[in-house]
Amino acid sequence: MKLLRIGNKGKEKPAILDNTGKIRDLSSIIKDLNPYYLNHTTINNIEKINLNNLPEISKNERIGACIKNPGKFIAIGLNYSDHAAETGAKVPSEPIIFMKATSCINGPNDDIELKKGSTKLDWEVELGIVIGKEAKNISEKDSVDHIFGYCVVNDLSEREWQIEKMGQWTKGKSHDTYGPIGPYIVTADEIKDINNLNLTLDVNGQRMQTGNTNKMVFNVYYLVSYLSKFMSLQPGDLITTGTPPGVGMGMNPKKFLKQNDNLRLSIDNLGEQNSKVVGL
């Protein structure tokens, strides 16, 4: 199933895309797509419903971020060997972990803020994993039982803040709007092979990134198991899994986002994002 949140910012309601492409209001079934409801019980309850009996929502309504208030927004760095190469970095022997502030989460088609003085804002299309069951020190084999679903993530990165201002990467990754997610969460049962999905990103209609999750250094199930050995993962937690090659900092000359640029991101079976960079 494809679950999403519809409405003005701060007033979104949970919804589902039915098999005819209509958006149906789920607010009579669950309060929101938040950590309390992002679990397998919710999936089971929805499966028992005749979606045709739920109110239809206009497709003209805004699509919000597909998760409300996740406890953690965890990110994996340099997880595609060809991306590591383009940035001049070594392929990591273990996953590189950093955090994005949850306050950076943005709707999939919302504007992206270019802060005054920012000159190195970069794009990164990524696969997001949504946790649906507590995971603590689990095996790779058991990881599949702890995943609720998947979504598109744009791990926007201000490279000067990330690399040149010392410290860890978090401050270059966490400004408001630097975490567009969605348009929807696709439950894990709908994805035949999560480790074989195509990812693309265009800037102003020009293809910048093309990749496939089969090029990940560490695959989805390994990442969930690995992270669970260092921290417990809770329902609603979001893990973004790294980006393929084609980022602006890897180009010669380097290329970064500017005001009025338009981005389009897409991952097989997970939908697409369309956003615009605006001055702040």
C-alpha positions in Angstrom: 0.0 0.0 0.0 1.0 3.6 -0.6 0.4 5.8 2.5 0.7 9.6 2.4 -0.2 12.8 4.3 -2.4 15.4 2.6 -3.1 19.0 3.5 -1.6 22.3 4.4 1.6 22.3 6.5 0.8 21.4 10.0 -2.7 20.3 9.2 -2.0 17.2 7.2 -4.2 14.1 7.5 -3.3 10.5 6.7 -4.3 9.0 3.4 -3.9 6.1 1.1 -3.6 5.7 -2.7 -6.2 3.1 -3.8 -5.7 0.7 -6.7 -7.3 3.1 -9.1 -5.0 5.9 -8.2 -7.5 7.8 -6.0 -6.4 9.3 -2.7 -8.6 8.1 0.2 -8.9 9.8 3.6 -7.6 7.5 6.4 -8.2 9.8 9.3 -11.2 7.7 10.5 -8.8 4.7 10.8 -5.6 6.3 12.1 -4.8 9.7 13.6 -1.6 10.2 11.5 1.5 8.6 10.0 3.5 9.0 13.2 5.6 6.6 15.3 2.5 5.4 17.1 0.8 4.1 14.0 3.8 3.1 11.8 3.6 -0.5 12.6 2.4 -3.8 11.2 -0.9 -3.6 13.2 -1.8 -0.6 11.2 -1.1 -2.4 7.9 -3.3 -5.3 9.0 -6.1 -3.0 10.1 -6.1 -1.2 6.7 -6.0 -4.4 4.8 -9.4 -5.3 6.3 -11.1 -2.1 5.0 -13.0 -1.5 1.8 -11.1 1.6 0.6 -14.0 2.5 -1.7 -16.0 3.5 1.4 -13.5 6.1 2.5 -13.8 9.7 1.4 -11.9 10.7 -1.7 -9.4 13.6 -1.4 -8.6 15.9 -4.4 -5.3 15.4 -6.1 -4.9 19.1 -6.1 -4.2 19.1 -2.4 -0.6 19.5 -1.1 1.3 16.4 -0.3 3.0 16.6 3.0 6.0 14.8 4.4 5.1 11.1 4.6 6.1 10.7 8.3 5.1 13.0 11.1 7.7 13.5 13.9 10.0 10.5 13.5 12.1 9.9 16.6 15.3 9.6 14.5 16.5 10.6 11.0 19.6 8.5 10.5 21.8 8.9 7.4 24.4 6.7 5.8 27.4 8.3 4.0 29.4 7.2 1.0 27.3 4.0 0.5 27.8 3.8 -3.3 31.3 3.1 -4.3 31.1 5.2 -7.5 29.8 8.2 -5.4 32.8 7.7 -3.0 35.1 7.8 -6.0 33.7 11.0 -7.5 34.2 12.8 -4.1 37.7 11.5 -3.7 36.9 9.4 -0.7 37.8 5.8 0.1 35.0 3.2 0.1 34.2 2.7 3.8 34.9 -0.6 5.4 31.9 -0.1 7.7 28.8 2.2 7.3 29.4 5.9 7.9 26.6 7.1 10.2 25.4 10.7 10.8 22.1 12.3 11.8 19.9 14.8 10.1 17.8 17.0 12.4 14.1 15.9 12.2 13.3 19.6 11.9 14.7 19.5 8.3 11.9 17.2 7.1 10.0 18.7 4.2 7.1 17.8 1.9 8.2 16.2 -1.4 7.1 19.1 -3.5 7.7 21.9 -1.0 10.2 24.7 -1.7 13.8 24.3 -0.6 15.3 27.2 1.2 18.6 28.7 0.0 19.9 30.6 3.0 21.5 34.0 2.3 25.2 33.4 2.0 24.9 29.7 1.2 26.9 29.0 -2.0 27.3 25.2 -2.0 23.9 23.6 -1.6 23.9 20.1 -3.2 21.4 17.4 -4.1 21.3 13.7 -3.2 18.6 11.3 -4.2 18.3 8.4 -1.7 16.2 5.4 -0.7 14.6 5.9 2.7 13.8 3.0 5.1 10.9 3.4 7.5 11.1 1.2 10.6 7.9 -0.5 11.7 9.0 -2.6 14.7 11.6 -2.1 17.4 15.0 -3.4 16.3 17.7 -4.0 18.9 20.8 -6.1 18.1 19.0 -8.0 15.3 20.5 -10.2 12.6 20.6 -9.2 8.9 18.2 -12.1 8.2 15.6 -10.7 10.7 15.8 -7.1 9.4 13.0 -7.6 6.9 10.5 -8.2 9.8 11.4 -4.7 11.3 10.9 -2.6 8.1 7.5 -0.9 7.6 8.3 0.5 4.1 10.3 2.7 1.9 10.2 6.3 0.5 12.2 8.8 -1.6 14.6 11.1 0.3 16.5 14.1 -0.9 19.5 14.4 1.5 20.2 18.0 0.7 23.7 19.1 1.8 25.3 22.5 2.2 28.9 21.4 1.4 30.7 24.4 2.9 28.9 23.8 6.2 29.4 20.1 6.0 33.0 19.9 5.1 34.7 23.3 5.6 33.3 24.4 8.9 34.9 21.6 10.9 33.2 19.0 13.1 30.8 16.3 11.8 28.5 16.4 8.8 25.3 17.1 10.7 25.3 20.9 10.4 25.6 20.7 6.6 22.6 18.3 6.4 20.0 19.7 8.9 18.9 23.2 7.8 15.1 23.6 7.5 13.8 22.0 4.3 17.0 19.9 3.7 15.0 16.6 4.2 12.2 16.2 1.6 10.6 12.8 2.1 7.8 11.1 0.1 5.5 11.5 -1.7 4.4 8.3 0.1 5.6 5.4 2.2 5.3 2.2 0.1 4.9 -0.8 2.4 7.6 -3.4 2.1 5.4 -6.1 0.7 4.9 -4.1 -2.5 8.6 -4.0 -3.3 9.8 -7.2 -5.1 13.5 -6.5 -4.7 14.5 -3.5 -2.6 18.2 -4.0 -3.6 17.4 -3.5 -7.3 15.7 -0.1 -7.7 16.6 2.6 -10.1 17.2 6.1 -8.7 17.3 9.4 -10.8 17.6 13.1 -10.1 17.3 16.0 -12.6 18.1 19.7 -12.1 16.2 22.0 -14.5 15.4 19.0 -16.7 19.0 17.8 -16.9 19.9 14.4 -15.6 22.4 14.6 -12.9 22.1 11.3 -11.0 21.4 7.8 -12.2 21.9 4.8 -10.0 20.6 1.6 -8.7 20.4 0.2 -5.1 22.2 -2.9 -6.3 25.4 -0.7 -6.2 25.1 0.0 -2.5 28.2 -0.9 -0.5 26.0 -2.0 2.4 22.5 -3.2 1.5 19.2 -2.4 3.2 19.0 -5.4 5.4 22.7 -5.1 6.5 22.2 -1.4 7.4 19.2 -2.1 9.6 21.0 -4.9 11.4 24.2 -2.9 11.7 22.5 0.2 13.2 20.5 -1.9 15.6 23.8 -3.0 17.3 24.6 0.6 18.2 21.1 2.0 19.0 17.6 0.7 19.2 15.5 1.5 16.2 11.9 2.5 16.9 8.7 2.5 14.7 8.7 5.6 12.6 12.5 6.0 12.6 13.8 7.0 9.1 17.1 5.8 7.6 18.3 7.3 4.4 20.8 5.0 2.7 23.3 7.0 0.7 23.4 8.5 -2.8 24.6 7.3 -6.2 27.1 9.4 -8.3 26.2 12.7 -9.9 26.2 15.1 -7.0 27.3 18.7 -7.7 30.5 18.5 -5.6 31.7 15.6 -7.7 31.6 17.6 -10.9 34.4 19.5 -12.6 33.8 22.3 -12.3 31.6 21.8 -9.2 28.0 22.7 -9.6 25.6 23.8 -6.8 22.0 24.8 -6.5 20.9 28.4 -7.0 17.6 30.3 -6.6 14.8 29.1 -8.9 16.4 25.8 -9.7 13.9 22.9 -10.1 14.6 19.4 -8.9 12.9 16.1 -9.9 13.7 12.9 -8.0 12.4 9.5 -8.7 12.9 5.9 -7.5 11.2 2.9 -9.0 7.8 2.1 -7.4 8.3 4.9 -4.8 7.1 7.9 -6.8 8.8 11.2 -7.5 9.5 14.6 -5.9 9.3 18.0 -7.6 10.7 20.9 -5.7 12.0 24.4 -6.3 14.9 26.3 -4.7 13.8 29.7 -3.2 15.8 32.5 -1.6 15.6 33.0 2.2 
